[in-house]
Amino acid sequence: MSPQRKNCILVCIDFQEQSMIALRQCFDLAKFIKAEVLLLYVIESNDFFSGFFAPGLDKVKDEVEERLQNLCKQMNEETGIPFHYSIENGKAYERIVFKAEEINARFIVMGKNGSNQGIKRFLGSNTIHVISESKCPVISIKGRESIGYKKIVLPLDLSKRTREKVGSAISFSKHFGSEVHVVSVLSGGVFIQRSRIYKKMKKVQKELESNGVPCVLKLYNKTKQPDWERVLGYTNEINADLIMVMTHQEGRARDYYIGSFSHHIINESEIPVLSIIPSRELDEDETVIEALVDPFDMV
């Protein structure tokens, strides 16, 4: 029942509250990029359970399949978006990453239940694994859903990996009419206008505004409060709808890890977080837009 098409969003589903929020979260995005949606349910079971209670698993699978069939039909009728489903057995994060690669998913959308309820234990701790290993962007949702992405928070640091985040912000803003809030924290007692991060923020602001994207800058002085707490505090203050963060690449092409800042944002944010995979670093004198290849083919 799963589509073998390029333009597809994978939504992790377990029928609990956060996964249903994730399902609703994908509607506007699917319409935006004209994508189909694959609902993926993973039955997590160890070898002992699988070997001795296979009939029980078959019954669970039949019940899940019926629910998925009904849900796909309902969502298709309500939204006009083509919905499909797939049921997998195994470790949740492994099957999510595998299925996303199999269908060449454009996005993975998943809730963070932190649930630990027997066979339905699904997301929670799996979210970081998926984000770490996924080849495509991941939208993770822990708290409330956001419809429309009217205010997007774009945290910046001094790394060169900004083009994907800026490209994403431009793409989302052009469709949703978003206002982008570029936010950062000074590394020390440097005068703001002389700091490297302020110059970088002004450069990003120029690129955003040249593409018709309204932009607000917020630069905090360094304090004992962790940077991620300052960013989340600002996000709550402006009632933002989405945070865009970047995962960081290690030496080998397929190995990724999530930096401490992004890790905290993903775990603690009460609004959706879009985690973007870096492709390559900018050259030293390369501007954001000169390097920009729209990461979602949306502009």
BELWOMO-V134375 format. One record per residue. N is the residue number from 0. OMEGA is omega in whole degrees, 0 to 359 (999 if undefined). Layout:
# BELWOMO-V134375
n->N omega->OMEGA
n->N omega->OMEGA
This chain:
# BELWOMO-V134375
n->0 omega->182
n->1 omega->182
n->2 omega->175
n->3 omega->185
n->4 omega->183
n->5 omega->189
n->6 omega->186
n->7 omega->173
n->8 omega->177
n->9 omega->178
n->10 omega->178
n->11 omega->186
n->12 omega->171
n->13 omega->176
n->14 omega->173
n->15 omega->191
n->16 omega->185
n->17 omega->179
n->18 omega->176
n->19 omega->172
n->20 omega->178
n->21 omega->178
n->22 omega->180
n->23 omega->181
n->24 omega->186
n->25 omega->188
n->26 omega->182
n->27 omega->180
n->28 omega->179
n->29 omega->178
n->30 omega->181
n->31 omega->184
n->32 omega->177
n->33 omega->185
n->34 omega->168
n->35 omega->182
n->36 omega->173
n->37 omega->174
n->38 omega->182
n->39 omega->175
n->40 omega->179
n->41 omega->174
n->42 omega->180
n->43 omega->180
n->44 omega->178
n->45 omega->184
n->46 omega->180
n->47 omega->182
n->48 omega->182
n->49 omega->185
n->50 omega->188
n->51 omega->183
n->52 omega->180
n->53 omega->178
n->54 omega->177
n->55 omega->178
n->56 omega->179
n->57 omega->179
n->58 omega->178
n->59 omega->181
n->60 omega->179
n->61 omega->180
n->62 omega->179
n->63 omega->182
n->64 omega->178
n->65 omega->179
n->66 omega->180
n->67 omega->177
n->68 omega->180
n->69 omega->181
n->70 omega->178
n->71 omega->179
n->72 omega->180
n->73 omega->182
n->74 omega->178
n->75 omega->180
n->76 omega->183
n->77 omega->188
n->78 omega->186
n->79 omega->179
n->80 omega->176
n->81 omega->178
n->82 omega->175
n->83 omega->178
n->84 omega->176
n->85 omega->177
n->86 omega->182
n->87 omega->172
n->88 omega->175
n->89 omega->176
n->90 omega->189
n->91 omega->186
n->92 omega->178
n->93 omega->182
n->94 omega->177
n->95 omega->181
n->96 omega->179
n->97 omega->182
n->98 omega->178
n->99 omega->178
n->100 omega->182
n->101 omega->181
n->102 omega->182
n->103 omega->185
n->104 omega->176
n->105 omega->178
n->106 omega->163
n->107 omega->177
n->108 omega->184
n->109 omega->175
n->110 omega->179
n->111 omega->181
n->112 omega->190
n->113 omega->184
n->114 omega->181
n->115 omega->190
n->116 omega->174
n->117 omega->185
n->118 omega->182
n->119 omega->174
n->120 omega->193
n->121 omega->190
n->122 omega->178
n->123 omega->184
n->124 omega->180
n->125 omega->186
n->126 omega->181
n->127 omega->177
n->128 omega->181
n->129 omega->180
n->130 omega->181
n->131 omega->189
n->132 omega->184
n->133 omega->175
n->134 omega->183
n->135 omega->179
n->136 omega->181
n->137 omega->172
n->138 omega->180
n->139 omega->186
n->140 omega->180
n->141 omega->185
n->142 omega->185
n->143 omega->175
n->144 omega->177
n->145 omega->179
n->146 omega->174
n->147 omega->177
n->148 omega->183
n->149 omega->177
n->150 omega->181
n->151 omega->178
n->152 omega->183
n->153 omega->178
n->154 omega->179
n->155 omega->168
n->156 omega->184
n->157 omega->176
n->158 omega->181
n->159 omega->188
n->160 omega->181
n->161 omega->190
n->162 omega->180
n->163 omega->179
n->164 omega->180
n->165 omega->178
n->166 omega->178
n->167 omega->180
n->168 omega->178
n->169 omega->181
n->170 omega->181
n->171 omega->183
n->172 omega->181
n->173 omega->180
n->174 omega->187
n->175 omega->183
n->176 omega->187
n->177 omega->168
n->178 omega->184
n->179 omega->178
n->180 omega->179
n->181 omega->187
n->182 omega->178
n->183 omega->180
n->184 omega->178
n->185 omega->182
n->186 omega->181
n->187 omega->183
n->188 omega->181
n->189 omega->175
n->190 omega->191
n->191 omega->185
n->192 omega->180
n->193 omega->185
n->194 omega->178
n->195 omega->183
n->196 omega->178
n->197 omega->178
n->198 omega->178
n->199 omega->179
n->200 omega->178
n->201 omega->178
n->202 omega->178
n->203 omega->178
n->204 omega->180
n->205 omega->181
n->206 omega->179
n->207 omega->183
n->208 omega->177
n->209 omega->176
n->210 omega->175
n->211 omega->182
n->212 omega->176
n->213 omega->188
n->214 omega->176
n->215 omega->178
n->216 omega->175
n->217 omega->181
n->218 omega->181
n->219 omega->168
n->220 omega->181
n->221 omega->174
n->222 omega->177
n->223 omega->179
n->224 omega->180
n->225 omega->182
n->226 omega->183
n->227 omega->177
n->228 omega->178
n->229 omega->181
n->230 omega->179
n->231 omega->176
n->232 omega->178
n->233 omega->179
n->234 omega->178
n->235 omega->182
n->236 omega->182
n->237 omega->181
n->238 omega->183
n->239 omega->183
n->240 omega->184
n->241 omega->172
n->242 omega->177
n->243 omega->178
n->244 omega->180
n->245 omega->169
n->246 omega->187
n->247 omega->185
n->248 omega->173
n->249 omega->188
n->250 omega->184
n->251 omega->189
n->252 omega->185
n->253 omega->183
n->254 omega->178
n->255 omega->171
n->256 omega->180
n->257 omega->180
n->258 omega->184
n->259 omega->180
n->260 omega->182
n->261 omega->180
n->262 omega->179
n->263 omega->180
n->264 omega->181
n->265 omega->183
n->266 omega->191
n->267 omega->184
n->268 omega->176
n->269 omega->174
n->270 omega->182
n->271 omega->177
n->272 omega->176
n->273 omega->179
n->274 omega->186
n->275 omega->180
n->276 omega->178
n->277 omega->178
n->278 omega->176
n->279 omega->179
n->280 omega->174
n->281 omega->169
n->282 omega->187
n->283 omega->184
n->284 omega->183
n->285 omega->179
n->286 omega->181
n->287 omega->186
n->288 omega->175
n->289 omega->180
n->290 omega->191
n->291 omega->166
n->292 omega->189
n->293 omega->188
n->294 omega->182
n->295 omega->184
n->296 omega->187
n->297 omega->184
n->298 omega->999
